[in-house]
Amino acid sequence: MAPAYALAHLRRAPVHADVLEYLERIQSTLTPFGGRFIVHGGVVDVLEGSWPGDVVIIEFPDLTRARSWYQSSAYQEIKTLRTRHLTADVILVEGVEADHSSAQMAAALRRAGSR
């Protein structure tokens, strides 16, 4: 089973009391779904393009649990504390298995393209 990630690109904005409350409460919404922060607003070193703002990445055991967290009543209850004050792009994305190989992926794509 592949892990999944919730990724948010947050645009910088002044700190608001609602956002602080959101930060205080979010972990309790993640725990029941096995979610954990792996990136939470650390330094962003932009190598290509532009990236105004901060990055948050939350890891889940799988995509089903990531979706279940986002749709949960506990998360929906606090989500507006963030969305009223921060502009963001938020996605859920499935990760790869521990033994993933980009070379094997390329070989499979070559085989599929030759049919």
VMD Tcl script that draws the C-alpha trace (Angstrom):
set ca {
  {0.00 0.00 0.00}
  {1.42 3.38 -1.02}
  {1.43 6.32 1.37}
  {-0.44 9.48 0.46}
  {0.24 13.13 1.09}
  {-1.79 16.25 1.66}
  {0.19 19.12 0.19}
  {-0.64 22.78 0.75}
  {1.01 25.79 -0.87}
  {0.08 28.64 1.47}
  {0.50 32.27 0.44}
  {2.03 34.40 3.18}
  {-0.39 36.52 5.17}
  {-0.35 38.25 8.54}
  {-0.85 35.86 11.45}
  {-4.47 35.86 12.59}
  {-5.97 34.47 15.81}
  {-8.14 32.07 13.75}
  {-5.04 30.62 12.06}
  {-3.38 30.13 15.44}
  {-6.48 28.28 16.67}
  {-6.39 26.14 13.51}
  {-2.76 25.26 14.23}
  {-3.62 24.37 17.81}
  {-6.44 22.05 16.73}
  {-5.30 20.37 13.51}
  {-3.19 17.58 15.04}
  {-6.22 16.13 16.83}
  {-7.95 15.82 13.42}
  {-4.94 14.04 11.87}
  {-4.23 11.45 14.57}
  {-7.31 9.23 13.99}
  {-6.30 8.88 10.31}
  {-2.59 8.23 10.89}
  {-1.62 11.67 9.60}
  {1.64 13.33 10.53}
  {3.40 16.48 9.43}
  {6.57 15.90 7.44}
  {6.95 19.52 6.26}
  {5.35 22.41 8.11}
  {6.44 25.81 6.83}
  {10.18 25.18 6.74}
  {12.67 27.08 4.61}
  {11.85 26.89 0.88}
  {14.85 26.94 -1.45}
  {13.36 27.72 -4.88}
  {15.51 26.16 -7.61}
  {13.20 26.68 -10.60}
  {10.24 28.95 -11.12}
  {8.71 30.87 -8.25}
  {7.15 29.76 -5.00}
  {5.63 32.59 -3.01}
  {4.63 31.30 0.38}
  {5.00 28.27 2.57}
  {4.71 24.51 2.13}
  {2.90 22.01 4.32}
  {3.08 18.25 3.64}
  {1.16 15.76 5.75}
  {1.76 12.04 5.30}
  {-1.01 9.43 5.61}
  {-0.83 5.64 5.39}
  {-2.88 5.69 2.15}
  {-5.07 7.85 -0.06}
  {-8.30 6.55 1.48}
  {-7.29 7.77 4.93}
  {-6.07 11.09 3.53}
  {-9.46 11.68 1.88}
  {-11.28 10.53 5.00}
  {-9.32 13.03 7.10}
  {-10.03 15.94 4.74}
  {-13.74 15.09 4.60}
  {-14.05 14.36 8.33}
  {-16.38 16.49 10.41}
  {-13.49 17.26 12.79}
  {-11.40 18.78 9.99}
  {-14.31 20.51 8.29}
  {-15.10 22.16 11.62}
  {-11.72 23.94 11.69}
  {-10.99 24.35 7.97}
  {-12.64 27.77 7.71}
  {-10.31 29.09 10.42}
  {-7.60 28.73 7.76}
  {-9.50 29.46 4.56}
  {-10.91 32.79 5.77}
  {-7.39 34.18 6.17}
  {-4.96 32.24 3.96}
  {-4.98 31.69 0.22}
  {-3.81 28.18 -0.59}
  {-3.66 25.41 -3.14}
  {-4.34 22.06 -1.45}
  {-4.05 18.63 -3.05}
  {-4.01 14.99 -2.04}
  {-1.51 12.85 -3.91}
  {-0.69 9.19 -3.78}
  {2.94 8.38 -3.07}
  {4.96 5.45 -4.36}
  {5.77 2.08 -2.84}
  {9.08 1.78 -0.97}
  {10.58 -0.23 -3.85}
  {9.55 2.24 -6.60}
  {12.02 2.53 -9.48}
  {11.80 5.29 -12.06}
  {13.84 3.12 -14.46}
  {11.28 0.30 -14.19}
  {8.50 2.85 -14.70}
  {10.23 4.09 -17.88}
  {10.60 0.51 -19.15}
  {6.89 -0.17 -18.57}
  {5.98 3.05 -20.41}
  {8.24 2.05 -23.32}
  {6.57 -1.37 -23.52}
  {3.11 0.18 -23.42}
  {4.07 2.70 -26.13}
  {5.35 -0.01 -28.49}
  {2.01 -1.82 -28.64}
}
mol new
graphics top color blue
foreach p $ca { graphics top sphere $p radius 0.5 }
foreach p [lrange $ca 0 end-1] q [lrange $ca 1 end] { graphics top cylinder $p $q radius 0.2 }
display resetview
